[in-house]
């Protein structure tokens, strides 16, 4: 992440230097049109600092930097378009009225700002939904993990096969929890806890019975899942 941010930062610096060299090395008239075009070009390059921050340095960016890519794309498009407009108006500084670059530059800047805001809102909403899904699936993911580990701890071959079947059934069960499933998921968790205790104490017969009971509870949960969709 830091390497990508450094590369982007170097690219922005190179673009700014190249733009400034072209602006002042070429025999452009240094009138109001020139300076307006130049400053708006600098603003467009500087806007990349915002995209870098949003993508690589903002809190939780490491988890959502993929969704920061549209912001970078908008920033790059804005920079390229603005620099082209700036160079065109600097080249035609003696021919263009002052109001024309002002209007065009403000329109381009406004479009870029709108794009930044929209992309940031979408990124935050996706991140919020991801967190909500992770929270809603946490109870079942925990049970899946517990039973998967438990299967490898069974010394009895038949019990290991039963626990493995339960583990597979849990893996294919809908992991999303809801208020309607709270009671049966609590029962499921209690059964898994009892199953763990039975396996640890070497009570193979009781553990097999608990496996079957847990499978029945899971089947009822699956039925409720479909019913509540």
Number of C-alpha atoms within 10 A of each C-alpha: 12 9 8 11 16 12 12 17 15 12 14 19 15 12 17 18 13 11 19 14 11 12 20 12 9 10 10 17 15 14 12 16 24 24 17 18 27 24 12 22 26 19 16 25 23 16 20 23 17 14 23 21 14 22 25 20 16 12 11 12 17 12 10 19 18 12 19 21 17 20 25 22 14 19 25 19 14 23 26 15 15 24 23 14 20 28 19 14 24 27 18 15 22 16 10 14 13 17 12 11 23 14 11 15 21 12 12 18 19 12 13 21 16 13 18 20 12 13 19 19 12 14 19 14 12 14 17 12 11 13 12 12 14 14 12 15 16 15 17 20 15 13 20 22 13 16 23 19 15 19 20 11 14 21 13 14 10 13 21 20 14 21 29 20 18 20 23 14 15 22 17 10 16 14 21 16 17 13 7 12 15 13 12 15 20 12 15 21 18 13 18 22 15 17 25 21 13 17 23 15 10 14 14 20 14 14 25 20 14 21 23 15 16 22 21 13 17 20 15 12 22 17 11 14 18 9 8 9 5
